[in-house]
Amino acid sequence: MAEDEPRVYEIRIHGCPTSQEALALQDPIERLLCPDPDHTPPCEIPWSFTLAGGDDDASTVLVLGVYTPGGRAAQVADRVRTLVGETRNVDVSEGEAGEWEELVEQYRFEKGPRSIRSGGRGQ
């Protein structure tokens, strides 16, 4: 069975009492996704972060947007879940491409024909 087409997925990390604590998770998650930040492009999975309010309005949710096939997004969510531990709930759902347009553009740029690439990461 062929792997499905890439699309935007949101991996939400719940249970952060403050936005500072949520932001502190970004660096370890970045290293999980991209262990060598100085690698030659493209990144295996385009990704980005944003913050959202929690269900109880007293917590912050770190949202990791990725542009990848669904099976790969589930694998990334499992790796993030292991990284952040059992005290935080991690879920994955399909996101709105319009809200993560930079990921879609990064994917198109990095996966496009080599003749149109400028050699940069496109970020």
Residue pairs with C-beta under 8 A, 6 or more apart in sequence:
3 69
3 71
3 72
4 69
4 70
4 71
5 69
6 67
6 68
6 69
6 107
7 67
7 68
7 69
7 70
7 94
7 97
8 65
8 66
8 67
8 94
8 95
8 96
8 97
8 99
8 100
8 103
8 104
9 65
9 66
9 67
9 68
9 70
9 73
9 92
9 93
9 94
9 95
10 63
10 64
10 65
10 92
10 93
10 94
10 95
10 100
11 63
11 64
11 65
11 66
11 73
11 76
11 77
11 80
11 90
11 91
11 92
12 52
12 61
12 62
12 63
12 64
12 90
12 91
12 92
12 93
13 22
13 25
13 29
13 61
13 62
13 63
13 64
13 80
13 84
13 88
13 89
13 90
14 54
14 55
14 59
14 61
14 88
14 89
14 90
14 91
15 54
15 59
15 87
15 88
15 89
16 22
16 25
16 54
16 59
16 60
16 61
16 62
16 88
17 58
17 59
17 60
18 60
19 51
19 60
21 60
22 51
22 60
22 61
22 62
23 51
23 62
25 62
25 84
26 49
26 62
28 83
29 49
29 62
29 64
29 80
29 83
29 84
30 37
32 79
32 80
32 83
33 43
33 44
33 45
33 47
33 76
34 43
34 44
34 47
41 110
41 119
41 120
41 121
41 122
42 106
42 110
42 111
42 121
42 122
43 106
43 110
43 121
45 66
45 67
45 68
45 72
45 76
46 66
46 67
46 68
46 103
46 106
46 107
46 110
47 64
47 65
47 66
47 67
47 103
48 64
48 65
48 100
48 102
48 103
49 62
49 63
49 64
49 65
50 63
50 65
51 60
51 61
51 62
51 63
52 60
52 61
52 63
53 59
53 60
53 61
54 60
54 61
64 76
64 80
65 95
65 99
65 100
65 103
66 72
66 73
66 76
66 103
67 100
67 103
67 104
67 106
67 107
68 76
70 94
73 92
74 92
76 92
77 90
77 91
77 92
80 90
81 90
84 90
97 104
102 123
105 122
106 121
106 122
106 123
109 117
109 122
110 117
110 121
110 122
